[in-house]
Amino acid sequence: MKRPAGGRGRELASVAPLLDELTETILYDKVWDRAQLSPRDRSLITITCLIALNRDQTQGHMELGLENGLTVEELGEAIAHIAFYAGWPVAVSAARKLKTLVETQKQAKE
């Protein structure tokens, strides 16, 4: 499977090689590649969990989610929906991350 943020997490291999290995061989090669859920659905689940937990991997997974078939509108809907379950501040933070991602992608196309 394609790695979120272009595999940016690999920079930790020099200090946490086992974490890197487990991420590559279990999380991506076994969990993400299972046929029971589509990559699109896995992305939506992952993004909403990362938003709820206010994690820094959110934007990279949003980018991957768009590549996996999610739309900006769907991500916006997910953010609004989980605001009531995970909290308003994390939803606003996620909306800002999505806005930055959309603006960055727009500039890259120009």
PyMOL commands that set and color helices and strands:
alter all, ss='L'
color gray80, all
select helices_A, chain A and resi 4-14+17-32+39-52+58-67+72-86+88-109
alter helices_A, ss='H'
color red, helices_A
deselect
rebuild
show_as cartoon
